[in-house]
Each structure stands twice: as structure tokens, then as C-alpha cells.
Amino acid sequence: MKVSKEEILHIANLAQLELKEEEIEKYQTNLQEILNFANIVNNAPVEGLDITIGANEAKNVFRKDEVKIFENIEGLLENAPTQEQHMFKIPKVIN
């Protein structure tokens, strides 16, 4: 099936695009290539293939939470613009 100029203009109208005359042939060629590729994919032989959802079967892989003691708290707090009770103090962000 060949994409016609009228179909390109109709699609452009639906998308509210203003195409110049020299752009129509370019869009016509590009859309034709896309439709040809989609036709190849649609006609690919799939008989006997297993159904797969994704290549990676891992789902919700979590790591164990580990508490680690940070040794240099004073050095870390030196980077804080303001601090209170050995913690970073930040401006209120929620009313």
C-alpha cells in the first residue's frame, strides 16, 4: 500500500501541522518506510516461539539493608550551612 499525498495532508491536518509543499514528499517517503517496516514485523513468523514478556526475568531484586556506622560525623557536619543537634538544618519546604 502506497501512502498518498492526500493521506499525508490529512494526517498533517489532524496533527495541526502546516507542511510546505517540499516537505510533503519527504514525509510521504518516511511514513512509507515506517509502514513497510511495520508490515515486515507484522508478518514475521512467530509459530512455535515461547511467549516472553522481557529478556530479564529478575523482578524486584532487593538488597538487604545494612546499618553502617559513620566515623567522622564532625567532618561531615563541617559541610552543613547550618546545623542543629548534630544534624543538618535545612529550610522548611512544606507548609
N, CA, C and O atoms as a MOPAC input file, in Angstrom:
PM7 MOZYME 1SCF
protein

 N      0.84200 1    -1.18400 1     0.00000 1
 C      0.00000 1     0.00000 1     0.00000 1
 C      0.88100 1     1.24000 1     0.00000 1
 O      1.77200 1     1.38000 1     0.83800 1
 N      0.63200 1     2.12000 1    -0.92800 1
 C      1.39500 1     3.35600 1    -1.06600 1
 C      0.66700 1     4.47900 1    -0.34600 1
 O     -0.55200 1     4.60800 1    -0.45000 1
 N      1.42600 1     5.29400 1     0.38700 1
 C      0.85800 1     6.44400 1     1.08800 1
 C      0.69200 1     7.57400 1     0.08600 1
 O      1.63700 1     7.94400 1    -0.61100 1
 N     -0.51100 1     8.11600 1     0.01900 1
 C     -0.78300 1     9.17600 1    -0.95500 1
 C     -0.52500 1    10.55600 1    -0.34300 1
 O     -0.42400 1    10.71700 1     0.87300 1
 N     -0.42400 1    11.53300 1    -1.22900 1
 C     -0.24300 1    12.92400 1    -0.79800 1
 C     -1.43300 1    13.37500 1     0.03100 1
 O     -1.27500 1    14.10400 1     1.01000 1
 N     -2.61800 1    12.94400 1    -0.35800 1
 C     -3.83100 1    13.32800 1     0.36200 1
 C     -3.81800 1    12.78100 1     1.79400 1
 O     -4.24900 1    13.45700 1     2.72800 1
 N     -3.31700 1    11.54700 1     1.95600 1
 C     -3.24300 1    10.95500 1     3.29200 1
 C     -2.24800 1    11.71900 1     4.17500 1
 O     -2.50100 1    11.93700 1     5.35900 1
 N     -1.12100 1    12.12100 1     3.59000 1
 C     -0.14000 1    12.91600 1     4.33800 1
 C     -0.75800 1    14.24000 1     4.75900 1
 O     -0.58500 1    14.66300 1     5.90200 1
 N     -1.46800 1    14.89500 1     3.86500 1
 C     -2.10700 1    16.16700 1     4.20000 1
 C     -3.18900 1    15.97700 1     5.25900 1
 O     -3.36500 1    16.83400 1     6.12500 1
 N     -3.91300 1    14.86600 1     5.19700 1
 C     -4.94900 1    14.57700 1     6.19300 1
 C     -4.31500 1    14.35700 1     7.57400 1
 O     -4.79600 1    14.88500 1     8.57700 1
 N     -3.23800 1    13.57700 1     7.61300 1
 C     -2.53900 1    13.33500 1     8.87800 1
 C     -1.96300 1    14.63500 1     9.41900 1
 O     -2.04100 1    14.89400 1    10.62000 1
 N     -1.38600 1    15.45200 1     8.55000 1
 C     -0.83500 1    16.73800 1     8.96700 1
 C     -1.93700 1    17.63800 1     9.52700 1
 O     -1.72700 1    18.35600 1    10.50400 1
 N     -3.09700 1    17.59100 1     8.90400 1
 C     -4.23500 1    18.38100 1     9.39000 1
 C     -4.68200 1    17.90300 1    10.76400 1
 O     -4.96500 1    18.72200 1    11.63800 1
 N     -4.75200 1    16.58100 1    10.97000 1
 C     -5.13000 1    16.03700 1    12.27600 1
 C     -4.12500 1    16.42500 1    13.35600 1
 O     -4.50200 1    16.67100 1    14.50200 1
 N     -2.84600 1    16.47800 1    12.98700 1
 C     -1.79600 1    16.83400 1    13.93400 1
 C     -1.59400 1    18.34500 1    14.02300 1
 O     -0.71800 1    18.82500 1    14.74200 1
 N     -2.40600 1    19.07500 1    13.29300 1
 C     -2.33500 1    20.53700 1    13.23400 1
 C     -0.94600 1    21.01600 1    12.81900 1
 O     -0.37800 1    21.93200 1    13.41400 1
 N     -0.41800 1    20.36700 1    11.77900 1
 C      0.87200 1    20.74200 1    11.21200 1
 C      0.65400 1    21.47000 1     9.89400 1
 O     -0.24000 1    21.12800 1     9.12100 1
 N      1.46300 1    22.45200 1     9.65700 1
 C      1.42300 1    23.14700 1     8.37400 1
 C      2.65000 1    22.71200 1     7.58200 1
 O      3.77100 1    23.11800 1     7.88600 1
 N      2.43000 1    21.88600 1     6.56800 1
 C      3.53400 1    21.37700 1     5.76300 1
 C      3.73400 1    22.23800 1     4.53200 1
 O      2.78100 1    22.67100 1     3.88400 1
 N      5.00800 1    22.47500 1     4.22600 1
 C      5.33900 1    23.15100 1     2.97300 1
 C      5.28400 1    22.11300 1     1.86800 1
 O      5.39900 1    20.91500 1     2.13000 1
 N      5.11400 1    22.55400 1     0.66900 1
 C      4.97900 1    21.64400 1    -0.47500 1
 C      6.19600 1    20.73200 1    -0.61300 1
 O      6.05500 1    19.55900 1    -0.95800 1
 N      7.39400 1    21.26600 1    -0.34500 1
 C      8.60200 1    20.45900 1    -0.49100 1
 C      8.76000 1    19.43800 1     0.64800 1
 O      9.52500 1    18.48400 1     0.51100 1
 N      8.05000 1    19.62400 1     1.76200 1
 C      8.12200 1    18.68600 1     2.87400 1
 C      7.21600 1    17.46600 1     2.68600 1
 O      7.46300 1    16.41100 1     3.27000 1
 N      6.18800 1    17.61000 1     1.88500 1
 C      5.19200 1    16.54700 1     1.73800 1
 C      5.82900 1    15.26100 1     1.22200 1
 O      5.55300 1    14.18400 1     1.75000 1
 N      6.67600 1    15.35700 1     0.20200 1
 C      7.29400 1    14.15900 1    -0.36300 1
 C      8.22700 1    13.49400 1     0.65800 1
 O      8.29600 1    12.26700 1     0.73400 1
 N      8.94200 1    14.30900 1     1.43800 1
 C      9.83000 1    13.76800 1     2.47300 1
 C      9.02800 1    12.99100 1     3.51600 1
 O      9.40000 1    11.87900 1     3.89000 1
 N      7.92800 1    13.58000 1     3.98300 1
 C      7.07700 1    12.90400 1     4.95900 1
 C      6.43000 1    11.66400 1     4.36000 1
 O      6.26700 1    10.65400 1     5.04400 1
 N      6.06900 1    11.73600 1     3.11500 1
 C      5.46200 1    10.60100 1     2.41900 1
 C      6.45000 1     9.43000 1     2.36900 1
 O      6.07300 1     8.28900 1     2.63400 1
 N      7.70000 1     9.71100 1     2.03500 1
 C      8.73400 1     8.67700 1     1.98300 1
 C      8.99000 1     8.08900 1     3.37400 1
 O      9.06900 1     6.87100 1     3.53000 1
 N      9.12000 1     8.95600 1     4.38200 1
 C      9.38800 1     8.48300 1     5.74000 1
 C      8.25000 1     7.62300 1     6.27000 1
 O      8.49000 1     6.56800 1     6.85800 1
 N      7.02100 1     8.06300 1     6.06800 1
 C      5.87800 1     7.29600 1     6.55200 1
 C      5.78300 1     5.96300 1     5.81600 1
 O      5.43700 1     4.94700 1     6.41900 1
 N      6.08200 1     5.95600 1     4.53800 1
 C      6.04900 1     4.71600 1     3.76300 1
 C      7.08100 1     3.72100 1     4.29300 1
 O      6.80600 1     2.52400 1     4.38100 1
 N      8.26600 1     4.21600 1     4.64400 1
 C      9.30300 1     3.34300 1     5.19700 1
 C      8.87900 1     2.77300 1     6.54300 1
 O      9.12600 1     1.60100 1     6.82600 1
 N      8.24800 1     3.58700 1     7.36700 1
 C      7.76600 1     3.12200 1     8.67200 1
 C      6.70100 1     2.05400 1     8.49400 1
 O      6.73300 1     1.02600 1     9.17000 1
 N      5.76300 1     2.28500 1     7.59500 1
 C      4.69600 1     1.31800 1     7.35800 1
 C      5.24600 1     0.02100 1     6.75200 1
 O      4.76700 1    -1.06500 1     7.07700 1
 N      6.23600 1     0.12800 1     5.88600 1
 C      6.86200 1    -1.07600 1     5.32300 1
 C      7.52700 1    -1.90100 1     6.41800 1
 O      7.40600 1    -3.12600 1     6.43700 1
 N      8.22700 1    -1.23300 1     7.32800 1
 C      8.87400 1    -1.94800 1     8.42000 1
 C      7.82900 1    -2.58900 1     9.34000 1
 O      7.99800 1    -3.72900 1     9.77100 1
 N      6.75500 1    -1.85900 1     9.63800 1
 C      5.68900 1    -2.41700 1    10.47200 1
 C      5.07700 1    -3.64100 1     9.80200 1
 O      4.72600 1    -4.60300 1    10.48400 1
 N      4.94600 1    -3.62200 1     8.50100 1
 C      4.41600 1    -4.76200 1     7.75700 1
 C      5.35000 1    -5.97000 1     7.87000 1
 O      4.88800 1    -7.10300 1     8.00400 1
 N      6.65900 1    -5.72700 1     7.81500 1
 C      7.63100 1    -6.81100 1     7.97900 1
 C      7.49900 1    -7.41700 1     9.37500 1
 O      7.49800 1    -8.63900 1     9.52400 1
 N      7.38900 1    -6.57400 1    10.38900 1
 C      7.25900 1    -7.05800 1    11.77000 1
 C      5.95400 1    -7.83000 1    11.93200 1
 O      5.93400 1    -8.88700 1    12.56300 1
 N      4.87200 1    -7.31500 1    11.37100 1
 C      3.57200 1    -7.98900 1    11.47600 1
 C      3.57600 1    -9.36100 1    10.80500 1
 O      2.86600 1   -10.26600 1    11.24300 1
 N      4.36400 1    -9.51900 1     9.75600 1
 C      4.38600 1   -10.77300 1     9.01700 1
 C      5.52100 1   -11.70800 1     9.44600 1
 O      5.74400 1   -12.73800 1     8.81000 1
 N      6.23200 1   -11.36100 1    10.50900 1
 C      7.32600 1   -12.20800 1    10.98600 1
 C      6.76200 1   -13.53300 1    11.48800 1
 O      5.71700 1   -13.55000 1    12.13900 1
 N      7.44300 1   -14.64800 1    11.19200 1
 C      6.95600 1   -15.95000 1    11.65400 1
 C      7.14600 1   -16.08700 1    13.17000 1
 O      8.25600 1   -15.94800 1    13.68200 1
 N      6.04900 1   -16.36000 1    13.87300 1
 C      6.11100 1   -16.48000 1    15.33400 1
 C      5.59800 1   -17.82900 1    15.81600 1
 O      5.51200 1   -18.05700 1    17.02200 1
 N      5.26200 1   -18.71300 1    14.91000 1
 C      4.76100 1   -20.02300 1    15.30000 1
 C      5.86300 1   -20.78300 1    16.02400 1
 O      7.00700 1   -20.80300 1    15.56800 1
 N      5.53100 1   -21.40000 1    17.13300 1
 C      6.46100 1   -22.21500 1    17.88500 1
 C      7.37900 1   -21.44000 1    18.81800 1
 O      8.21800 1   -22.04300 1    19.48700 1
 N      7.24200 1   -20.12500 1    18.87800 1
 C      8.07800 1   -19.33900 1    19.78500 1
 C      7.42700 1   -19.26500 1    21.16000 1
 O      6.20400 1   -19.18600 1    21.27700 1
 N      8.25400 1   -19.29100 1    22.19400 1
 C      7.73800 1   -19.14400 1    23.54700 1
 C      7.32000 1   -17.69300 1    23.78100 1
 O      7.91200 1   -16.76100 1    23.23500 1
 N      6.29700 1   -17.53000 1    24.59600 1
 C      5.85200 1   -16.18800 1    24.94500 1
 C      6.80100 1   -15.63300 1    26.00400 1
 O      7.03700 1   -16.27000 1    27.03100 1
 N      7.33900 1   -14.45400 1    25.75100 1
 C      8.20300 1   -13.79700 1    26.72700 1
 C      7.71800 1   -12.38100 1    26.94300 1
 O      7.22800 1   -11.71800 1    26.02800 1
 N      7.86600 1   -11.94100 1    28.16900 1
 C      7.47700 1   -10.56600 1    28.48700 1
 C      8.70000 1    -9.67400 1    28.43800 1
 O      8.61800 1    -8.52400 1    28.00700 1
 N      9.82100 1   -10.19400 1    28.87400 1
 C     11.05300 1    -9.41900 1    28.84200 1
 C     12.24500 1   -10.34200 1    28.81300 1
 O     12.14200 1   -11.52800 1    29.12600 1
 N     13.36400 1    -9.79300 1    28.43900 1
 C     14.57100 1   -10.60700 1    28.36000 1
 C     15.13300 1   -10.90200 1    29.74100 1
 O     15.80400 1   -11.91500 1    29.93600 1
 N     14.86900 1   -10.04500 1    30.67600 1
 C     15.39100 1   -10.23000 1    32.02900 1
 C     14.24900 1   -10.65800 1    32.93500 1
 O     13.28600 1    -9.91400 1    33.12200 1
 N     14.35300 1   -11.82800 1    33.48300 1
 C     13.27600 1   -12.36000 1    34.32300 1
 C     13.36600 1   -11.90500 1    35.78000 1
 O     12.47700 1   -12.21200 1    36.57400 1
 N     14.42300 1   -11.18000 1    36.14200 1
 C     14.56800 1   -10.72100 1    37.52800 1
 C     13.50500 1    -9.66400 1    37.82300 1
 O     13.30100 1    -8.73200 1    37.04600 1
 N     12.83900 1    -9.82900 1    38.95400 1
 C     11.80300 1    -8.88300 1    39.34300 1
 C     12.04400 1    -8.45700 1    40.77700 1
 O     12.31100 1    -9.28800 1    41.64500 1
 N     11.94900 1    -7.15900 1    41.02300 1
 C     12.05600 1    -6.60700 1    42.36900 1
 C     13.21600 1    -7.20600 1    43.14900 1
 O     13.03000 1    -7.79500 1    44.21400 1
 N     14.39000 1    -7.04900 1    42.61300 1
 C     15.57200 1    -7.55700 1    43.29100 1
 C     15.98600 1    -6.52500 1    44.33400 1
 O     16.34700 1    -5.39800 1    43.99500 1
 N     15.93300 1    -6.91500 1    45.59800 1
 C     16.26600 1    -6.01300 1    46.68800 1
 C     17.55200 1    -6.46000 1    47.35100 1
 O     17.88800 1    -7.64400 1    47.32900 1
 N     18.25800 1    -5.53900 1    47.92900 1
 C     19.41600 1    -5.88700 1    48.72700 1
 C     19.04000 1    -5.70300 1    50.18700 1
 O     18.13500 1    -4.93500 1    50.51400 1
 N     19.72100 1    -6.39400 1    51.03500 1
 C     19.45600 1    -6.31600 1    52.46100 1
 C     19.94400 1    -4.97100 1    52.98900 1
 O     21.04300 1    -4.53100 1    52.65000 1
 N     19.12900 1    -4.31600 1    53.81700 1
 C     19.53600 1    -3.07100 1    54.44700 1
 C     20.60500 1    -3.36700 1    55.48400 1
 O     20.46100 1    -4.27300 1    56.30500 1
 N     21.66600 1    -2.60000 1    55.43600 1
 C     22.74500 1    -2.77000 1    56.39200 1
 C     23.02700 1    -1.43600 1    57.06100 1
 O     23.18400 1    -0.42200 1    56.38100 1
 N     23.09100 1    -1.42500 1    58.38000 1
 C     23.42900 1    -0.22200 1    59.13000 1
 C     24.93800 1    -0.13600 1    59.21300 1
 O     25.60200 1    -1.07800 1    59.64800 1
 N     25.47800 1     1.00000 1    58.79200 1
 C     26.91800 1     1.21300 1    58.86200 1
 C     27.17600 1     2.44800 1    59.71500 1
 O     26.52100 1     3.47600 1    59.54200 1
 N     28.10400 1     2.34900 1    60.61000 1
 C     28.45100 1     3.45400 1    61.48300 1
 C     29.40300 1     4.38600 1    60.73100 1
 O     30.42900 1     3.95200 1    60.20600 1
 N     29.04700 1     5.66800 1    60.68800 1
 C     29.90500 1     6.66400 1    60.05800 1
 C     30.78700 1     7.25500 1    61.12800 1
 O     30.29500 1     7.77800 1    62.12800 1
 N     32.08600 1     7.17500 1    60.92800 1
 C     33.04200 1     7.54200 1    61.96900 1
 C     33.26400 1     9.04100 1    62.11600 1
 O     33.50300 1     9.50800 1    63.23000 1
 N     33.19400 1     9.80700 1    61.04100 1
 C     33.59200 1    11.21100 1    61.07900 1
 C     32.38100 1    12.12800 1    60.96400 1
 O     32.25000 1    12.84400 1    59.97100 1
 N     31.50200 1    12.12600 1    61.94600 1
 C     30.29100 1    12.95600 1    61.91300 1
 C     30.65300 1    14.43400 1    61.94500 1
 O     30.03900 1    15.23200 1    61.23700 1
 N     31.62500 1    14.80900 1    62.74400 1
 C     32.02500 1    16.22800 1    62.83000 1
 C     32.54200 1    16.72100 1    61.48100 1
 O     32.23200 1    17.84000 1    61.07100 1
 N     33.32100 1    15.90100 1    60.79300 1
 C     33.82200 1    16.27700 1    59.47500 1
 C     32.69300 1    16.44600 1    58.47400 1
 O     32.73400 1    17.33800 1    57.62600 1
 N     31.68800 1    15.59000 1    58.57200 1
 C     30.52900 1    15.68400 1    57.68800 1
 C     29.75000 1    16.95500 1    57.96200 1
 O     29.33700 1    17.64300 1    57.02800 1
 N     29.54300 1    17.28000 1    59.24700 1
 C     28.75100 1    18.45800 1    59.60900 1
 C     29.46800 1    19.76200 1    59.29300 1
 O     28.83500 1    20.81800 1    59.27100 1
 N     30.77800 1    19.71200 1    59.04600 1
 C     31.50100 1    20.92300 1    58.63700 1
 C     30.97700 1    21.44400 1    57.30300 1
 O     31.11300 1    22.63100 1    57.01000 1
 N     30.37900 1    20.56900 1    56.48900 1
 C     29.84300 1    20.96000 1    55.18500 1
 C     28.44500 1    21.55400 1    55.28100 1
 O     27.93700 1    22.09000 1    54.29600 1
 N     27.82200 1    21.46800 1    56.43500 1
 C     26.45000 1    21.95500 1    56.59200 1
 C     26.45200 1    23.47200 1    56.73200 1
 O     27.23800 1    24.01300 1    57.51000 1
 N     25.58200 1    24.17600 1    55.98900 1
 C     25.48600 1    25.63000 1    56.16700 1
 C     25.03300 1    25.97500 1    57.59100 1
 O     25.54700 1    26.90400 1    58.21400 1
 N     24.06500 1    25.20800 1    58.08700 1
 C     23.62800 1    25.33900 1    59.47500 1
 C     23.36700 1    23.94200 1    60.01400 1
 O     23.03000 1    23.02200 1    59.26900 1
 N     23.53000 1    23.80400 1    61.33100 1
 C     23.30000 1    22.50200 1    61.95000 1
 C     22.63000 1    22.68900 1    63.29500 1
 O     22.72900 1    23.74200 1    63.92400 1
 N     21.95300 1    21.65200 1    63.71400 1
 C     21.24700 1    21.67700 1    64.98900 1
 C     21.22500 1    20.26000 1    65.54300 1
 O     20.81400 1    19.33800 1    64.83800 1
 N     21.65000 1    20.06300 1    66.76800 1
 C     21.66800 1    18.76700 1    67.45000 1
 C     22.39400 1    17.69900 1    66.62000 1
 O     21.89500 1    16.58800 1    66.44500 1
 N     23.58100 1    18.05900 1    66.11400 1
 C     24.41600 1    17.15900 1    65.30100 1
 C     23.70000 1    16.65900 1    64.04600 1
 O     23.89800 1    15.51800 1    63.62700 1
 N     22.85800 1    17.52600 1    63.44000 1
 C     22.17400 1    17.19100 1    62.18600 1
 C     22.20400 1    18.40900 1    61.27500 1
 O     22.33200 1    19.54300 1    61.73800 1
 N     22.08300 1    18.16000 1    59.95800 1
 C     21.92500 1    19.25000 1    59.00600 1
 C     20.60500 1    19.94400 1    59.28500 1
 O     19.59300 1    19.28000 1    59.50900 1
 N     20.60000 1    21.27700 1    59.27600 1
 C     19.34200 1    22.01600 1    59.40800 1
 C     19.07000 1    22.65800 1    58.05400 1
 O     19.90200 1    23.38600 1    57.51300 1
 N     17.88700 1    22.37100 1    57.52000 1
 C     17.51900 1    22.89700 1    56.20900 1
 C     16.27700 1    23.75800 1    56.33800 1
 O     15.55400 1    23.64100 1    57.32700 1
 N     16.00800 1    24.61500 1    55.37200 1
 C     14.79400 1    25.43100 1    55.42700 1
 C     13.54300 1    24.56100 1    55.29500 1
 O     13.56600 1    23.50500 1    54.66300 1
 N     12.47400 1    25.02100 1    55.89500 1
 C     11.19100 1    24.30600 1    55.80900 1
 C     10.71000 1    24.33300 1    54.35600 1
 O     10.70700 1    25.38700 1    53.72100 1
 N     10.30500 1    23.17400 1    53.83400 1
 C      9.88400 1    23.10500 1    52.43400 1
 C      8.38300 1    22.81800 1    52.29500 1
 O      7.83800 1    22.95100 1    51.20000 1
 N      7.71800 1    22.43500 1    53.36100 1
 C      6.28800 1    22.15200 1    53.31600 1
 C      5.59600 1    23.02700 1    54.35100 1
 O      6.04500 1    23.13900 1    55.49200 1
 N      4.49800 1    23.64300 1    53.93200 1
 C      3.75900 1    24.49300 1    54.87400 1
 C      2.91000 1    23.66600 1    55.79200 1
 O      2.21700 1    24.21200 1    56.65100 1

